[in-house]
Amino acid sequence: MLEAELKDLDSRPPPLSQDQLSAGANMSAADRDKTVRSMVDGLEAKLRANGDDLEGWQRLIRARMVLNEMDKTMEALATARAQFKDRPAALATLDGLAKDIGMP
Protein backbone atom coordinates (compact mmCIF):
# COMPACT_ATOMS: atom_id res chain seq x y z
CA MET A 1 0.00 0.00 0.00
CA LEU A 2 2.85 2.39 0.80
CA GLU A 3 4.46 1.74 -2.58
CA ALA A 4 1.18 2.64 -4.31
CA GLU A 5 0.97 5.90 -2.35
CA LEU A 6 4.56 6.81 -3.25
CA LYS A 7 3.93 6.04 -6.92
CA ASP A 8 0.83 8.26 -6.76
CA LEU A 9 2.88 11.10 -5.27
CA ASP A 10 5.45 10.76 -8.05
CA SER A 11 2.77 11.03 -10.72
CA ARG A 12 1.25 14.25 -9.37
CA PRO A 13 2.26 17.55 -10.89
CA PRO A 14 4.32 19.84 -8.67
CA PRO A 15 2.35 22.41 -6.68
CA LEU A 16 1.96 25.84 -8.21
CA SER A 17 4.39 28.52 -7.14
CA GLN A 18 3.21 31.74 -5.51
CA ASP A 19 3.90 33.58 -8.79
CA GLN A 20 1.74 31.11 -10.69
CA LEU A 21 -1.05 31.43 -8.14
CA SER A 22 -0.88 35.23 -8.31
CA ALA A 23 -0.94 35.18 -12.11
CA GLY A 24 -4.04 32.97 -12.03
CA ALA A 25 -5.79 35.25 -9.57
CA ASN A 26 -5.21 38.22 -11.87
CA MET A 27 -6.59 36.49 -14.98
CA SER A 28 -9.89 37.44 -16.49
CA ALA A 29 -12.63 34.82 -16.31
CA ALA A 30 -12.29 34.21 -20.05
CA ASP A 31 -8.53 33.70 -19.78
CA ARG A 32 -8.97 31.40 -16.78
CA ASP A 33 -11.57 29.37 -18.69
CA LYS A 34 -9.26 29.15 -21.70
CA THR A 35 -6.38 27.97 -19.49
CA VAL A 36 -8.50 25.33 -17.78
CA ARG A 37 -9.84 24.02 -21.08
CA SER A 38 -6.30 23.89 -22.45
CA MET A 39 -5.17 21.84 -19.45
CA VAL A 40 -8.10 19.43 -19.84
CA ASP A 41 -7.41 19.10 -23.57
CA GLY A 42 -3.77 18.38 -22.73
CA LEU A 43 -4.80 15.64 -20.30
CA GLU A 44 -6.99 14.12 -22.98
CA ALA A 45 -4.14 14.15 -25.51
CA LYS A 46 -1.84 12.49 -22.97
CA LEU A 47 -4.41 9.77 -22.29
CA ARG A 48 -4.99 9.14 -25.98
CA ALA A 49 -1.24 8.63 -26.39
CA ASN A 50 -0.96 6.37 -23.33
CA GLY A 51 -4.38 5.32 -22.11
CA ASP A 52 -3.40 2.97 -19.31
CA ASP A 53 -3.96 5.59 -16.61
CA LEU A 54 -7.27 4.90 -14.88
CA GLU A 55 -6.95 7.85 -12.51
CA GLY A 56 -6.20 10.12 -15.46
CA TRP A 57 -9.37 8.96 -17.22
CA GLN A 58 -11.37 9.60 -14.07
CA ARG A 59 -9.95 13.13 -13.83
CA LEU A 60 -10.74 13.77 -17.50
CA ILE A 61 -14.31 12.51 -17.17
CA ARG A 62 -14.92 14.66 -14.09
CA ALA A 63 -13.31 17.69 -15.70
CA ARG A 64 -15.44 17.39 -18.83
CA MET A 65 -18.52 17.09 -16.62
CA VAL A 66 -17.58 20.20 -14.61
CA LEU A 67 -17.02 22.09 -17.86
CA ASN A 68 -20.52 21.01 -18.90
CA GLU A 69 -19.16 19.28 -21.99
CA MET A 70 -21.63 16.41 -21.96
CA ASP A 71 -20.70 14.98 -25.38
CA LYS A 72 -17.02 14.99 -24.46
CA THR A 73 -17.83 13.50 -21.06
CA MET A 74 -19.66 10.60 -22.71
CA GLU A 75 -16.85 10.18 -25.27
CA ALA A 76 -14.18 10.07 -22.57
CA LEU A 77 -16.20 7.54 -20.57
CA ALA A 78 -16.72 5.33 -23.63
CA THR A 79 -13.04 5.53 -24.56
CA ALA A 80 -11.96 4.68 -21.01
CA ARG A 81 -14.35 1.73 -20.90
CA ALA A 82 -12.92 0.45 -24.19
CA GLN A 83 -9.39 0.92 -22.89
CA PHE A 84 -10.10 -1.16 -19.78
CA LYS A 85 -12.56 -3.64 -21.30
CA ASP A 86 -10.52 -6.62 -20.10
CA ARG A 87 -10.01 -5.29 -16.56
CA PRO A 88 -13.16 -5.84 -14.47
CA ALA A 89 -11.94 -3.84 -11.46
CA ALA A 90 -11.18 -0.81 -13.64
CA LEU A 91 -14.55 -1.12 -15.37
CA ALA A 92 -16.27 -1.26 -11.99
CA THR A 93 -14.46 1.93 -11.00
CA LEU A 94 -15.57 3.65 -14.21
CA ASP A 95 -19.13 2.41 -13.76
CA GLY A 96 -19.14 3.79 -10.22
CA LEU A 97 -17.90 7.14 -11.46
CA ALA A 98 -20.53 7.18 -14.21
CA LYS A 99 -23.24 6.51 -11.62
CA ASP A 100 -21.87 9.24 -9.32
CA ILE A 101 -22.01 11.85 -12.08
CA GLY A 102 -25.35 10.70 -13.50
CA MET A 103 -24.06 9.08 -16.67
CA PRO A 104 -25.21 5.75 -18.12
Secondary structure, DSSP 4 states (H G I P E B T S, - for coil): -HHHHHHHHHHSPPPPPHHHHHHHHTS-HHHHHHHHHHHHHHHHHHHHHS---HHHHHHHHHHHHHTT-HHHHHHHHHHHHHHTTT-HHHHHHHHHHHHHTT--
